[in-house]
Amino acid sequence: MSISGPHGSRHAIGQVARPAKDATPQEKLRATAQQLQGVFVEQLFKAMRATVPEDGVFSGGQGEEMFRGLLDQRMSESVPEKWTGPHSLGEVIVRQLSLALPATPQTAAPLPEDR
């Protein structure tokens, strides 16, 4: 799968910026599913952090809040990379949404191997 940013590099705010212009519909769908996984993980971490009390002696103030946001963003990029195999969230999304793609030989891409 060919995924790149504006100049062939990774995007600064997300690991997957957009699929290449010559990408197949299946590759575009996979890239979008990976982005959706990142959003899901980021919201998951935000919800988990909301359950932790912030007051106390060891509160880091504004600096900690900024670092926490950057950490959550980085985690939202790296955690979905570990979710592989035919039963991962991204592959389930791809399988479900690929049913709506027009039937062409390019869209019948095999599932990635289970790592």
N, C-alpha and C positions, 0 to 999 in steps of 0.2 A: 504494500500500500504506500502510495506516495503522498505524504502530508508535509506541507511547508508553510512558512510565513511569507511576508511580503517579498523578501529577498532570498528565499530558499532556506531560511533559518527558522528556528522556533520562535514563536511569539513571546513577547516579554510578559504578558499577563496570563498566559495559559500555555500549556505544553502543546496543545493542538490548536493552531490558528484557523486553518481552513485546508481542505483538500486541494491538491494541485488541479489546475484548469483541465487537464486531460484525464482526470480521475473518472472511473466508472461510477454509475449510480450506487453500486454496492459499496465502493470505497468511500463515497461521500456520506452514505448512511452510517458506515462504521465510524467515521470521524465525528459525526454529529452525536452518535451514541456515546463515544468516549467523552465528549464535552458534557453531555447530559450526566454521565457518571460523576464527573468532576463537580458539577453543580450540586448533585445529590450529596456527595461527601462533604462539601463545604457547608451545606445546610445542616447536615448531621452533626458536624463538629460545633457549629454555632449553637445548636439545640443542646448538646451535651454541656458546653461551657456555661450556658444559661442556668444550669442546675447547681453550679458551684458558687458558693458565697464569695463575694469580692472584697468584703471589708476585712480588716484585721491588720496585724502588725506587719505582715509581709506583703502588703499590697504594693504593686510596682507603679501605680499611677498611670499617667498618660503614656509613658514609654512602654510599659508592659502591654497596654491595650494595642499600641501600634505593632509591637512584636507579635502579639497573639494573632492579630489579623493577618500578618505576613506568613506566620507559621501555618495558620489554617488554610491560606491560599496555596502554599507549597504542598501541604498534605493533600489538598483536593486535586492537585496535579499528579502526585506520585502514587497515592493509594489505588486509584483505578487501574494503574499499570500492572498491579499485582493480581488483579481479578482477571484471570484468564480461564480458558476452557469453554466448552459448549454450554455450560450452565451459568456462566458469569452474567451479571446484569447487562453489560453491553451486548453480548451475543444474543441474549433473550430479546432485547430491544431490536436488534438487527433482524433476527428471524421474524419477529412479529411485523415490523414495518416493511420488510422486504416483500411481503405479500402484496403490498400496494404498488410496488414498482412494476413497470411494464416488463413483460416476460421477454427477455433477450438472452442470448448465450452469456453475455457479460455479467448479468445479475445472478446467475446461478453459481456464484463463487463458493467453494467449499469452506467449511468452518475451519478456523485456525486450529492447529494441533494443540492438544492439552499439554501444557508445560509442566 
